[in-house]
Amino acid sequence: MRIAYFDCFNGASGDMILGALIDAGLSVDRLRKSLGGLKLAGYAIRADKVIKQGLAATRFCVEVAADADQPHRHLSDIRAALQAGDLADSVKANALRIFERLAEAEARAHGTTVDKVHFHEVGAVDAIVDVVGAAIGLDALGVERVMCSAIPVGSGVIRCDHGEMPVPAPATAILLENVPIAASSERFELTTPTGAAILTTLAEAFGPMPAMTSDAVGCGAGQREGQARPNILRVLLGQAADTTAEPDDADDEVAVLEANVDDATAETIGYACERLLSAGALDVYCTPIVMKKNRPAVKVTVLCQPGAVETMESLLFAETPTFGIRRHRARRRKLQREHVTVQTRFGPIRIKVGRRNGAVVTGSPEYDDCHTAALDNDAPLREVIDAARQAWQTSQAG
């Protein structure tokens, strides 16, 4: 799986995201040609190589003609433009998701509805190019999964169409709900609403860099000069690391989070577990417990990497009614794991094999493979599992 990991070293904006993608290999000519399908007039794009406090980066610029019309567009105007545009379906879908999320944040910030909200700055030509261009760039670079670091926002005030606003801007603050925010001493806006909307819409997880083999690195430059840090955004592209094989008797440390919940429906608990796993939890499980006044309850336990604690706790507080989360560290020892594929009368099935000191300790058919084979062959699941286990045992004996 091809990953794009955005390292928000000193914030993020739409032009910084595109600059980073161009610096990592996105062709400006291809971007220009693809943007032409949007049928948006009165602008030109360029990418310049710059130096930011000793670091090379690419600055992406949208040059808007002086006489170009810059109306305050509604979401319906942008939706119509995207639907009428000659763009890949995936690009249209991602760009529309970003704008819908941005419209929801702006509506909440200004006490209006999604249909009535004016996009102001983010509805201008340059912001539309940034959003659609980011979707084009990720598609062109073959990115299948987007991940992101914690996001710094800066401090101070900014001036916009509504007057002076605190940093982060109201819409930015809403967009970053349940997203880890990194501390920063910079006294200006580091992350814009457009940058926040792109990353929080497309990123599947926020936290430390995932296990991956990087084959390209790009740095996108912002318009300002940083005080203590260069005003750049970095992206690393590459393949997700093969984590099916691990060192013998590998030891590591995980964080264990526990929350007691006695006033949530089964659907709420199930959804919370799905969100936690999607955000990178190593495991999530529920244990029936009895709380005060003999109330039946559930203890939700989350295992995660220590660096993901903030993300997991934010999700637990957001998705369950718990008022407190216990946490501690635990050492664990893992078997060396690998996948082997066996052939059965139901088709190929992967077996997860565990080894210790090189010797096979256990093997288990992968449920997803067995589930698919059972449906495809209209066969009982247990028969597929038995056939896979027997085929693996036969291969071991041979």
Buried (B, 14 or more C-beta within 10 A) or exposed (E): EBBBBBBBBBBBBBBBBBBBBBBBBBEBEEBBEBBEBBEBEEBEBEBEEBEBBEBEBBBBBBEBEEEEEEEEBBBEBBBEBBEEBEBBEEBBEBBBBBBBBBBBBBBBBBEEEBEEBBBBBBBBBBBBBBBBBBBBBBBBBEBEBBBBBBBBBBBEEBEBEEEEBEBBBBBBBBBBEBBBBBEBEBEBBBBBBBBBBBBBBBBEBBBBEBEBEBEBBBBBBBEBEBEEBBBBBBBBBBEBEEEEEBEEEEEEEBBBBBBBBBEBEEEBBEBBBEBBEEBBBBEBEBEEEEBEEEEEBBBBBBBBBEBBBBBBBBBBBEBBEBEEBEBEEEEEEBBBBBEBEBEBEBBEBBBBBBBBEEEBEEBBBBEEBBEBBBEEBEBEEEBBBBBBBEBBEEEEEE
